[in-house]
Amino acid sequence: MVLMVVGVGLFSILTANLASYFVDSERREAIVTLEDLMAELKELERRSDAMIPPAAP
């Protein structure tokens, strides 16, 4: 009985550590700097300006 409880405990610890590893690695990939956001915003603004035809005089 004790061996079964210890086995289940170790399995749960292993599973939790594995899940934590995957969550943490995705979190590190999701970090975006302000400069990255500003560059993306400028690119989107440039593209939207190119889609709008110039106003006739």
mmCIF file as Biopython writes it, N, C-alpha, C and O atoms, coordinates in Angstrom:
data_model
#
loop_
_atom_site.group_PDB
_atom_site.id
_atom_site.type_symbol
_atom_site.label_atom_id
_atom_site.label_alt_id
_atom_site.label_comp_id
_atom_site.label_asym_id
_atom_site.label_entity_id
_atom_site.label_seq_id
_atom_site.pdbx_PDB_ins_code
_atom_site.Cartn_x
_atom_site.Cartn_y
_atom_site.Cartn_z
_atom_site.occupancy
_atom_site.B_iso_or_equiv
_atom_site.auth_seq_id
_atom_site.auth_asym_id
_atom_site.pdbx_PDB_model_num
ATOM 1   N N  . MET A ? 1  ? 0.830  -1.202 0.000   1.0 0.0 1  A 1 
ATOM 2   C CA . MET A ? 1  ? 0.000  0.000  0.000   1.0 0.0 1  A 1 
ATOM 3   C C  . MET A ? 1  ? 0.870  1.260  0.000   1.0 0.0 1  A 1 
ATOM 4   O O  . MET A ? 1  ? 0.630  2.201  -0.757  1.0 0.0 1  A 1 
ATOM 5   N N  . VAL A ? 2  ? 1.882  1.252  0.867   1.0 0.0 2  A 1 
ATOM 6   C CA . VAL A ? 2  ? 2.774  2.416  0.961   1.0 0.0 2  A 1 
ATOM 7   C C  . VAL A ? 2  ? 3.531  2.593  -0.347  1.0 0.0 2  A 1 
ATOM 8   O O  . VAL A ? 2  ? 3.706  3.716  -0.819  1.0 0.0 2  A 1 
ATOM 9   N N  . LEU A ? 3  ? 3.974  1.503  -0.925  1.0 0.0 3  A 1 
ATOM 10  C CA . LEU A ? 3  ? 4.713  1.570  -2.182  1.0 0.0 3  A 1 
ATOM 11  C C  . LEU A ? 3  ? 3.850  2.155  -3.303  1.0 0.0 3  A 1 
ATOM 12  O O  . LEU A ? 3  ? 4.351  2.904  -4.141  1.0 0.0 3  A 1 
ATOM 13  N N  . MET A ? 4  ? 2.592  1.825  -3.321  1.0 0.0 4  A 1 
ATOM 14  C CA . MET A ? 4  ? 1.678  2.353  -4.332  1.0 0.0 4  A 1 
ATOM 15  C C  . MET A ? 4  ? 1.494  3.864  -4.155  1.0 0.0 4  A 1 
ATOM 16  O O  . MET A ? 4  ? 1.489  4.608  -5.136  1.0 0.0 4  A 1 
ATOM 17  N N  . VAL A ? 5  ? 1.344  4.310  -2.925  1.0 0.0 5  A 1 
ATOM 18  C CA . VAL A ? 5  ? 1.173  5.742  -2.660  1.0 0.0 5  A 1 
ATOM 19  C C  . VAL A ? 5  ? 2.438  6.501  -3.047  1.0 0.0 5  A 1 
ATOM 20  O O  . VAL A ? 5  ? 2.353  7.581  -3.631  1.0 0.0 5  A 1 
ATOM 21  N N  . VAL A ? 6  ? 3.601  5.956  -2.732  1.0 0.0 6  A 1 
ATOM 22  C CA . VAL A ? 6  ? 4.864  6.599  -3.100  1.0 0.0 6  A 1 
ATOM 23  C C  . VAL A ? 6  ? 5.006  6.643  -4.626  1.0 0.0 6  A 1 
ATOM 24  O O  . VAL A ? 6  ? 5.459  7.646  -5.178  1.0 0.0 6  A 1 
ATOM 25  N N  . GLY A ? 7  ? 4.628  5.579  -5.296  1.0 0.0 7  A 1 
ATOM 26  C CA . GLY A ? 7  ? 4.695  5.548  -6.758  1.0 0.0 7  A 1 
ATOM 27  C C  . GLY A ? 7  ? 3.793  6.586  -7.393  1.0 0.0 7  A 1 
ATOM 28  O O  . GLY A ? 7  ? 4.192  7.274  -8.332  1.0 0.0 7  A 1 
ATOM 29  N N  . VAL A ? 8  ? 2.572  6.699  -6.879  1.0 0.0 8  A 1 
ATOM 30  C CA . VAL A ? 8  ? 1.645  7.704  -7.406  1.0 0.0 8  A 1 
ATOM 31  C C  . VAL A ? 8  ? 2.180  9.106  -7.127  1.0 0.0 8  A 1 
ATOM 32  O O  . VAL A ? 8  ? 2.057  9.992  -7.974  1.0 0.0 8  A 1 
ATOM 33  N N  . GLY A ? 9  ? 2.765  9.316  -5.964  1.0 0.0 9  A 1 
ATOM 34  C CA . GLY A ? 9  ? 3.345  10.621 -5.628  1.0 0.0 9  A 1 
ATOM 35  C C  . GLY A ? 9  ? 4.489  10.990 -6.551  1.0 0.0 9  A 1 
ATOM 36  O O  . GLY A ? 9  ? 4.565  12.119 -7.035  1.0 0.0 9  A 1 
ATOM 37  N N  . LEU A ? 10 ? 5.383  10.037 -6.798  1.0 0.0 10 A 1 
ATOM 38  C CA . LEU A ? 10 ? 6.506  10.312 -7.697  1.0 0.0 10 A 1 
ATOM 39  C C  . LEU A ? 10 ? 6.038  10.562 -9.123  1.0 0.0 10 A 1 
ATOM 40  O O  . LEU A ? 10 ? 6.575  11.427 -9.814  1.0 0.0 10 A 1 
ATOM 41  N N  . PHE A ? 11 ? 5.039  9.806  -9.565  1.0 0.0 11 A 1 
ATOM 42  C CA . PHE A ? 11 ? 4.500  10.010 -10.901 1.0 0.0 11 A 1 
ATOM 43  C C  . PHE A ? 11 ? 3.874  11.401 -11.036 1.0 0.0 11 A 1 
ATOM 44  O O  . PHE A ? 11 ? 4.037  12.064 -12.061 1.0 0.0 11 A 1 
ATOM 45  N N  . SER A ? 12 ? 3.167  11.832 -10.007 1.0 0.0 12 A 1 
ATOM 46  C CA . SER A ? 12 ? 2.539  13.163 -10.070 1.0 0.0 12 A 1 
ATOM 47  C C  . SER A ? 12 ? 3.590  14.267 -10.062 1.0 0.0 12 A 1 
ATOM 48  O O  . SER A ? 12 ? 3.420  15.281 -10.739 1.0 0.0 12 A 1 
ATOM 49  N N  . ILE A ? 13 ? 4.662  14.090 -9.315  1.0 0.0 13 A 1 
ATOM 50  C CA . ILE A ? 13 ? 5.741  15.084 -9.299  1.0 0.0 13 A 1 
ATOM 51  C C  . ILE A ? 13 ? 6.415  15.150 -10.669 1.0 0.0 13 A 1 
ATOM 52  O O  . ILE A ? 13 ? 6.695  16.235 -11.178 1.0 0.0 13 A 1 
ATOM 53  N N  . LEU A ? 14 ? 6.673  13.988 -11.259 1.0 0.0 14 A 1 
ATOM 54  C CA . LEU A ? 14 ? 7.276  13.946 -12.591 1.0 0.0 14 A 1 
ATOM 55  C C  . LEU A ? 14 ? 6.381  14.619 -13.624 1.0 0.0 14 A 1 
ATOM 56  O O  . LEU A ? 14 ? 6.859  15.392 -14.454 1.0 0.0 14 A 1 
ATOM 57  N N  . THR A ? 15 ? 5.097  14.331 -13.574 1.0 0.0 15 A 1 
ATOM 58  C CA . THR A ? 15 ? 4.154  14.927 -14.513 1.0 0.0 15 A 1 
ATOM 59  C C  . THR A ? 15 ? 4.072  16.438 -14.329 1.0 0.0 15 A 1 
ATOM 60  O O  . THR A ? 15 ? 4.028  17.178 -15.312 1.0 0.0 15 A 1 
ATOM 61  N N  . ALA A ? 16 ? 4.052  16.900 -13.094 1.0 0.0 16 A 1 
ATOM 62  C CA . ALA A ? 16 ? 3.987  18.344 -12.825 1.0 0.0 16 A 1 
ATOM 63  C C  . ALA A ? 16 ? 5.242  19.047 -13.328 1.0 0.0 16 A 1 
ATOM 64  O O  . ALA A ? 16 ? 5.155  20.133 -13.900 1.0 0.0 16 A 1 
ATOM 65  N N  . ASN A ? 17 ? 6.402  18.440 -13.121 1.0 0.0 17 A 1 
ATOM 66  C CA . ASN A ? 17 ? 7.638  19.056 -13.609 1.0 0.0 17 A 1 
ATOM 67  C C  . ASN A ? 17 ? 7.680  19.109 -15.128 1.0 0.0 17 A 1 
ATOM 68  O O  . ASN A ? 17 ? 8.143  20.096 -15.701 1.0 0.0 17 A 1 
ATOM 69  N N  . LEU A ? 18 ? 7.210  18.075 -15.775 1.0 0.0 18 A 1 
ATOM 70  C CA . LEU A ? 18 ? 7.170  18.056 -17.228 1.0 0.0 18 A 1 
ATOM 71  C C  . LEU A ? 18 ? 6.219  19.128 -17.768 1.0 0.0 18 A 1 
ATOM 72  O O  . LEU A ? 18 ? 6.556  19.833 -18.720 1.0 0.0 18 A 1 
ATOM 73  N N  . ALA A ? 19 ? 5.056  19.248 -17.175 1.0 0.0 19 A 1 
ATOM 74  C CA . ALA A ? 19 ? 4.102  20.281 -17.598 1.0 0.0 19 A 1 
ATOM 75  C C  . ALA A ? 19 ? 4.664  21.670 -17.349 1.0 0.0 19 A 1 
ATOM 76  O O  . ALA A ? 19 ? 4.492  22.563 -18.178 1.0 0.0 19 A 1 
ATOM 77  N N  . SER A ? 20 ? 5.326  21.862 -16.233 1.0 0.0 20 A 1 
ATOM 78  C CA . SER A ? 20 ? 5.923  23.160 -15.914 1.0 0.0 20 A 1 
ATOM 79  C C  . SER A ? 20 ? 6.996  23.531 -16.932 1.0 0.0 20 A 1 
ATOM 80  O O  . SER A ? 20 ? 7.121  24.697 -17.306 1.0 0.0 20 A 1 
ATOM 81  N N  . TYR A ? 21 ? 7.763  22.555 -17.375 1.0 0.0 21 A 1 
ATOM 82  C CA . TYR A ? 21 ? 8.795  22.810 -18.373 1.0 0.0 21 A 1 
ATOM 83  C C  . TYR A ? 21 ? 8.188  23.321 -19.675 1.0 0.0 21 A 1 
ATOM 84  O O  . TYR A ? 21 ? 8.677  24.293 -20.251 1.0 0.0 21 A 1 
ATOM 85  N N  . PHE A ? 22 ? 7.123  22.671 -20.140 1.0 0.0 22 A 1 
ATOM 86  C CA . PHE A ? 22 ? 6.495  23.082 -21.393 1.0 0.0 22 A 1 
ATOM 87  C C  . PHE A ? 22 ? 5.828  24.447 -21.273 1.0 0.0 22 A 1 
ATOM 88  O O  . PHE A ? 22 ? 5.913  25.253 -22.199 1.0 0.0 22 A 1 
ATOM 89  N N  . VAL A ? 23 ? 5.176  24.717 -20.170 1.0 0.0 23 A 1 
ATOM 90  C CA . VAL A ? 23 ? 4.520  26.013 -19.972 1.0 0.0 23 A 1 
ATOM 91  C C  . VAL A ? 23 ? 5.556  27.116 -19.908 1.0 0.0 23 A 1 
ATOM 92  O O  . VAL A ? 23 ? 5.362  28.181 -20.494 1.0 0.0 23 A 1 
ATOM 93  N N  . ASP A ? 24 ? 6.654  26.879 -19.204 1.0 0.0 24 A 1 
ATOM 94  C CA . ASP A ? 24 ? 7.690  27.895 -19.064 1.0 0.0 24 A 1 
ATOM 95  C C  . ASP A ? 24 ? 8.374  28.168 -20.393 1.0 0.0 24 A 1 
ATOM 96  O O  . ASP A ? 24 ? 8.693  29.320 -20.687 1.0 0.0 24 A 1 
ATOM 97  N N  . SER A ? 25 ? 8.608  27.138 -21.209 1.0 0.0 25 A 1 
ATOM 98  C CA . SER A ? 25 ? 9.267  27.362 -22.499 1.0 0.0 25 A 1 
ATOM 99  C C  . SER A ? 25 ? 8.375  28.173 -23.434 1.0 0.0 25 A 1 
ATOM 100 O O  . SER A ? 25 ? 8.877  29.004 -24.191 1.0 0.0 25 A 1 
ATOM 101 N N  . GLU A ? 26 ? 7.067  27.949 -23.396 1.0 0.0 26 A 1 
ATOM 102 C CA . GLU A ? 26 ? 6.160  28.751 -24.220 1.0 0.0 26 A 1 
ATOM 103 C C  . GLU A ? 26 ? 6.093  30.183 -23.710 1.0 0.0 26 A 1 
ATOM 104 O O  . GLU A ? 26 ? 5.975  31.117 -24.503 1.0 0.0 26 A 1 
ATOM 105 N N  . ARG A ? 27 ? 6.166  30.363 -22.413 1.0 0.0 27 A 1 
ATOM 106 C CA . ARG A ? 27 ? 6.122  31.705 -21.844 1.0 0.0 27 A 1 
ATOM 107 C C  . ARG A ? 27 ? 7.341  32.501 -22.286 1.0 0.0 27 A 1 
ATOM 108 O O  . ARG A ? 27 ? 7.224  33.688 -22.588 1.0 0.0 27 A 1 
ATOM 109 N N  . ARG A ? 28 ? 8.512  31.866 -22.329 1.0 0.0 28 A 1 
ATOM 110 C CA . ARG A ? 28 ? 9.725  32.563 -22.767 1.0 0.0 28 A 1 
ATOM 111 C C  . ARG A ? 28 ? 9.629  32.963 -24.231 1.0 0.0 28 A 1 
ATOM 112 O O  . ARG A ? 28 ? 10.147 34.012 -24.615 1.0 0.0 28 A 1 
ATOM 113 N N  . GLU A ? 29 ? 8.984  32.155 -25.051 1.0 0.0 29 A 1 
ATOM 114 C CA . GLU A ? 29 ? 8.825  32.487 -26.464 1.0 0.0 29 A 1 
ATOM 115 C C  . GLU A ? 29 ? 7.831  33.615 -26.668 1.0 0.0 29 A 1 
ATOM 116 O O  . GLU A ? 29 ? 7.909  34.331 -27.667 1.0 0.0 29 A 1 
ATOM 117 N N  . ALA A ? 30 ? 6.903  33.788 -25.746 1.0 0.0 30 A 1 
ATOM 118 C CA . ALA A ? 30 ? 5.846  34.775 -25.907 1.0 0.0 30 A 1 
ATOM 119 C C  . ALA A ? 30 ? 6.274  36.172 -25.465 1.0 0.0 30 A 1 
ATOM 120 O O  . ALA A ? 30 ? 5.521  37.125 -25.666 1.0 0.0 30 A 1 
ATOM 121 N N  . ILE A ? 31 ? 7.443  36.324 -24.877 1.0 0.0 31 A 1 
ATOM 122 C CA . ILE A ? 31 ? 7.891  37.638 -24.410 1.0 0.0 31 A 1 
ATOM 123 C C  . ILE A ? 31 ? 8.241  38.496 -25.623 1.0 0.0 31 A 1 
ATOM 124 O O  . ILE A ? 31 ? 9.082  38.124 -26.440 1.0 0.0 31 A 1 
ATOM 125 N N  . VAL A ? 32 ? 7.589  39.637 -25.724 1.0 0.0 32 A 1 
ATOM 126 C CA . VAL A ? 32 ? 7.798  40.555 -26.838 1.0 0.0 32 A 1 
ATOM 127 C C  . VAL A ? 32 ? 8.208  41.895 -26.261 1.0 0.0 32 A 1 
ATOM 128 O O  . VAL A ? 32 ? 7.630  42.360 -25.279 1.0 0.0 32 A 1 
ATOM 129 N N  . THR A ? 33 ? 9.199  42.512 -26.867 1.0 0.0 33 A 1 
ATOM 130 C CA . THR A ? 33 ? 9.653  43.809 -26.381 1.0 0.0 33 A 1 
ATOM 131 C C  . THR A ? 33 ? 8.812  44.921 -26.992 1.0 0.0 33 A 1 
ATOM 132 O O  . THR A ? 33 ? 8.113  44.718 -27.985 1.0 0.0 33 A 1 
ATOM 133 N N  . LEU A ? 34 ? 8.889  46.073 -26.397 1.0 0.0 34 A 1 
ATOM 134 C CA . LEU A ? 34 ? 8.166  47.239 -26.891 1.0 0.0 34 A 1 
ATOM 135 C C  . LEU A ? 34 ? 8.663  47.630 -28.277 1.0 0.0 34 A 1 
ATOM 136 O O  . LEU A ? 34 ? 7.882  48.073 -29.119 1.0 0.0 34 A 1 
ATOM 137 N N  . GLU A ? 35 ? 9.959  47.466 -28.513 1.0 0.0 35 A 1 
ATOM 138 C CA . GLU A ? 35 ? 10.516 47.797 -29.823 1.0 0.0 35 A 1 
ATOM 139 C C  . GLU A ? 35 ? 9.943  46.878 -30.903 1.0 0.0 35 A 1 
ATOM 140 O O  . GLU A ? 35 ? 9.681  47.320 -32.022 1.0 0.0 35 A 1 
ATOM 141 N N  . ASP A ? 36 ? 9.750  45.611 -30.572 1.0 0.0 36 A 1 
ATOM 142 C CA . ASP A ? 36 ? 9.147  44.680 -31.533 1.0 0.0 36 A 1 
ATOM 143 C C  . ASP A ? 36 ? 7.720  45.101 -31.868 1.0 0.0 36 A 1 
ATOM 144 O O  . ASP A ? 36 ? 7.314  45.068 -33.029 1.0 0.0 36 A 1 
ATOM 145 N N  . LEU A ? 37 ? 6.971  45.492 -30.861 1.0 0.0 37 A 1 
ATOM 146 C CA . LEU A ? 37 ? 5.592  45.927 -31.090 1.0 0.0 37 A 1 
ATOM 147 C C  . LEU A ? 37 ? 5.537  47.200 -31.921 1.0 0.0 37 A 1 
ATOM 148 O O  . LEU A ? 37 ? 4.691  47.329 -32.806 1.0 0.0 37 A 1 
ATOM 149 N N  . MET A ? 38 ? 6.431  48.137 -31.642 1.0 0.0 38 A 1 
ATOM 150 C CA . MET A ? 38 ? 6.451  49.385 -32.405 1.0 0.0 38 A 1 
ATOM 151 C C  . MET A ? 38 ? 6.836  49.129 -33.868 1.0 0.0 38 A 1 
ATOM 152 O O  . MET A ? 38 ? 6.272  49.749 -34.769 1.0 0.0 38 A 1 
ATOM 153 N N  . ALA A ? 39 ? 7.778  48.235 -34.106 1.0 0.0 39 A 1 
ATOM 154 C CA . ALA A ? 39 ? 8.172  47.909 -35.477 1.0 0.0 39 A 1 
ATOM 155 C C  . ALA A ? 39 ? 7.006  47.265 -36.227 1.0 0.0 39 A 1 
ATOM 156 O O  . ALA A ? 39 ? 6.763  47.578 -37.392 1.0 0.0 39 A 1 
ATOM 157 N N  . GLU A ? 40 ? 6.297  46.377 -35.562 1.0 0.0 40 A 1 
ATOM 158 C CA . GLU A ? 40 ? 5.141  45.735 -36.192 1.0 0.0 40 A 1 
ATOM 159 C C  . GLU A ? 40 ? 4.039  46.754 -36.469 1.0 0.0 40 A 1 
ATOM 160 O O  . GLU A ? 40 ? 3.404  46.706 -37.523 1.0 0.0 40 A 1 
ATOM 161 N N  . LEU A ? 41 ? 3.810  47.658 -35.551 1.0 0.0 41 A 1 
ATOM 162 C CA . LEU A ? 41 ? 2.794  48.697 -35.734 1.0 0.0 41 A 1 
ATOM 163 C C  . LEU A ? 41 ? 3.144  49.601 -36.914 1.0 0.0 41 A 1 
ATOM 164 O O  . LEU A ? 41 ? 2.268  49.945 -37.709 1.0 0.0 41 A 1 
ATOM 165 N N  . LYS A ? 42 ? 4.406  49.987 -37.035 1.0 0.0 42 A 1 
ATOM 166 C CA . LYS A ? 42 ? 4.831  50.829 -38.155 1.0 0.0 42 A 1 
ATOM 167 C C  . LYS A ? 42 ? 4.664  50.100 -39.484 1.0 0.0 42 A 1 
ATOM 168 O O  . LYS A ? 42 ? 4.274  50.704 -40.484 1.0 0.0 42 A 1 
ATOM 169 N N  . GLU A ? 43 ? 4.963  48.793 -39.493 1.0 0.0 43 A 1 
ATOM 170 C CA . GLU A ? 43 ? 4.793  48.004 -40.714 1.0 0.0 43 A 1 
ATOM 171 C C  . GLU A ? 43 ? 3.316  47.926 -41.103 1.0 0.0 43 A 1 
ATOM 172 O O  . GLU A ? 43 ? 2.982  48.055 -42.281 1.0 0.0 43 A 1 
ATOM 173 N N  . LEU A ? 44 ? 2.442  47.721 -40.142 1.0 0.0 44 A 1 
ATOM 174 C CA . LEU A ? 44 ? 1.008  47.677 -40.425 1.0 0.0 44 A 1 
ATOM 175 C C  . LEU A ? 44 ? 0.498  49.032 -40.909 1.0 0.0 44 A 1 
ATOM 176 O O  . LEU A ? 44 ? -0.344 49.104 -41.804 1.0 0.0 44 A 1 
ATOM 177 N N  . GLU A ? 45 ? 1.007  50.087 -40.319 1.0 0.0 45 A 1 
ATOM 178 C CA . GLU A ? 45 ? 0.610  51.433 -40.754 1.0 0.0 45 A 1 
ATOM 179 C C  . GLU A ? 45 ? 1.073  51.693 -42.192 1.0 0.0 45 A 1 
ATOM 180 O O  . GLU A ? 45 ? 0.336  52.274 -42.989 1.0 0.0 45 A 1 
ATOM 181 N N  . ARG A ? 46 ? 2.291  51.263 -42.516 1.0 0.0 46 A 1 
ATOM 182 C CA . ARG A ? 46 ? 2.807  51.440 -43.874 1.0 0.0 46 A 1 
ATOM 183 C C  . ARG A ? 46 ? 1.950  50.655 -44.869 1.0 0.0 46 A 1 
ATOM 184 O O  . ARG A ? 46 ? 1.647  51.150 -45.954 1.0 0.0 46 A 1 
ATOM 185 N N  . ARG A ? 47 ? 1.565  49.442 -44.502 1.0 0.0 47 A 1 
ATOM 186 C CA . ARG A ? 47 ? 0.738  48.634 -45.398 1.0 0.0 47 A 1 
ATOM 187 C C  . ARG A ? 47 ? -0.649 49.239 -45.579 1.0 0.0 47 A 1 
ATOM 188 O O  . ARG A ? 47 ? -1.186 49.236 -46.687 1.0 0.0 47 A 1 
ATOM 189 N N  . SER A ? 48 ? -1.228 49.754 -44.510 1.0 0.0 48 A 1 
ATOM 190 C CA . SER A ? 48 ? -2.579 50.332 -44.634 1.0 0.0 48 A 1 
ATOM 191 C C  . SER A ? 48 ? -2.535 51.617 -45.441 1.0 0.0 48 A 1 
ATOM 192 O O  . SER A ? 48 ? -3.471 51.912 -46.185 1.0 0.0 48 A 1 
ATOM 193 N N  . ASP A ? 49 ? -1.457 52.388 -45.304 1.0 0.0 49 A 1 
ATOM 194 C CA . ASP A ? 49 ? -1.327 53.606 -46.113 1.0 0.0 49 A 1 
ATOM 195 C C  . ASP A ? 49 ? -1.184 53.269 -47.589 1.0 0.0 49 A 1 
ATOM 196 O O  . ASP A ? 49 ? -1.665 54.015 -48.443 1.0 0.0 49 A 1 
ATOM 197 N N  . ALA A ? 50 ? -0.532 52.162 -47.899 1.0 0.0 50 A 1 
ATOM 198 C CA . ALA A ? 50 ? -0.351 51.756 -49.289 1.0 0.0 50 A 1 
ATOM 199 C C  . ALA A ? 50 ? -1.668 51.267 -49.888 1.0 0.0 50 A 1 
ATOM 200 O O  . ALA A ? 50 ? -1.831 51.308 -51.108 1.0 0.0 50 A 1 
ATOM 201 N N  . MET A ? 51 ? -2.609 50.806 -49.067 1.0 0.0 51 A 1 
ATOM 202 C CA . MET A ? 51 ? -3.888 50.313 -49.578 1.0 0.0 51 A 1 
ATOM 203 C C  . MET A ? 51 ? -4.865 51.446 -49.888 1.0 0.0 51 A 1 
ATOM 204 O O  . MET A ? 51 ? -5.771 51.275 -50.704 1.0 0.0 51 A 1 
ATOM 205 N N  . ILE A ? 52 ? -4.691 52.592 -49.248 1.0 0.0 52 A 1 
ATOM 206 C CA . ILE A ? 52 ? -5.612 53.711 -49.436 1.0 0.0 52 A 1 
ATOM 207 C C  . ILE A ? 52 ? -5.144 54.534 -50.626 1.0 0.0 52 A 1 
ATOM 208 O O  . ILE A ? 52 ? -4.002 54.992 -50.644 1.0 0.0 52 A 1 
ATOM 209 N N  . PRO A ? 53 ? -6.009 54.732 -51.625 1.0 0.0 53 A 1 
ATOM 210 C CA . PRO A ? 53 ? -5.577 55.542 -52.772 1.0 0.0 53 A 1 
ATOM 211 C C  . PRO A ? 53 ? -5.448 57.010 -52.358 1.0 0.0 53 A 1 
ATOM 212 O O  . PRO A ? 53 ? -6.162 57.482 -51.474 1.0 0.0 53 A 1 
ATOM 213 N N  . PRO A ? 54 ? -4.533 57.717 -53.005 1.0 0.0 54 A 1 
ATOM 214 C CA . PRO A ? 54 ? -4.365 59.135 -52.671 1.0 0.0 54 A 1 
ATOM 215 C C  . PRO A ? 54 ? -5.632 59.932 -53.032 1.0 0.0 54 A 1 
ATOM 216 O O  . PRO A ? 54 ? -6.339 59.610 -53.987 1.0 0.0 54 A 1 
ATOM 217 N N  . ALA A ? 55 ? -5.890 60.966 -52.250 1.0 0.0 55 A 1 
ATOM 218 C CA . ALA A ? 55 ? -7.079 61.788 -52.494 1.0 0.0 55 A 1 
ATOM 219 C C  . ALA A ? 55 ? -6.850 62.657 -53.718 1.0 0.0 55 A 1 
ATOM 220 O O  . ALA A ? 55 ? -5.759 63.185 -53.936 1.0 0.0 55 A 1 
ATOM 221 N N  . ALA A ? 56 ? -7.911 62.793 -54.514 1.0 0.0 56 A 1 
ATOM 222 C CA . ALA A ? 56 ? -7.829 63.635 -55.711 1.0 0.0 56 A 1 
ATOM 223 C C  . ALA A ? 56 ? -7.868 65.105 -55.303 1.0 0.0 56 A 1 
ATOM 224 O O  . ALA A ? 56 ? -8.623 65.475 -54.402 1.0 0.0 56 A 1 
ATOM 225 N N  . PRO A ? 57 ? -7.069 65.945 -55.951 1.0 0.0 57 A 1 
ATOM 226 C CA . PRO A ? 57 ? -7.048 67.377 -55.585 1.0 0.0 57 A 1 
ATOM 227 C C  . PRO A ? 57 ? -8.271 68.127 -56.012 1.0 0.0 57 A 1 
ATOM 228 O O  . PRO A ? 57 ? -8.374 69.329 -55.765 1.0 0.0 57 A 1 
#
